[in-house]
């Protein structure tokens, strides 16, 4: 069949509009084995304040603990969020029990965190596991610690470098974490290798530049469509716990 010029023009314009309107396809997560694979799967690294933590339930998405964040400050990558909502898997179920996904990070209200927002599909957490850093203040100085209260001292090709000693501790009260407190016998000398947010940002930016890594891509605030929390392969017999299956890399959710 022959197309005249007007038909051909309409066909070309229609194709162009479809190409512009078609949403970018989310890439599947892969294993996070080093700093490169972490940054390549990161949309933006941000510093933000937790203002609220809300429990909710959805028949498909399951129990969710939504962490509300504001005062967003980008550290690496370009993002312009004023607020963030992180719907983490876990929380009260309809039968009154509390389900916790073992690898999902935990947050405290009123505390600042540094998080690595994913640019891939996700279902458990929109931020990378084991790369949620809390901003603590000890002896009048800022330190970055992980969820266990262990200080971050720098970066390496293998990833974030942590100190051996735990600096702060938190208790679990009703599904929420208490404010962090310093461990007994802690001295200012224990903080000498701990780094700050600005130092972490500068080193990540330098590494990304030297390695030719473009931190970016689309951050998706909603869990992956087409999945149901109670039909995951990694749901154990216990109604209160979800754990990644054997052989799964919990840092990347590569088996989800």
Secondary structure, DSSP 8 states (H G I E B T S, - for coil): ----HHHHHHHHHHHHHHHHHS----B------SHHHHHHTEEEEEEEEEEEEEEEEETTTEEEEEEEEEEEEEEES----SEEEEEEEEEE-TTS-EEEETTS----TT-EEEEEEESB--SS-SB-TT--EEEEEETTEEEEE-TTSEEEEEEETTEEEEEEEE-EE--EETTEE---EE-TT--GGGGTT---HHHHHHHHHHHHHHHT---------S--TT--GGG-TTB-SSTTEE---TT--TTTTTT-
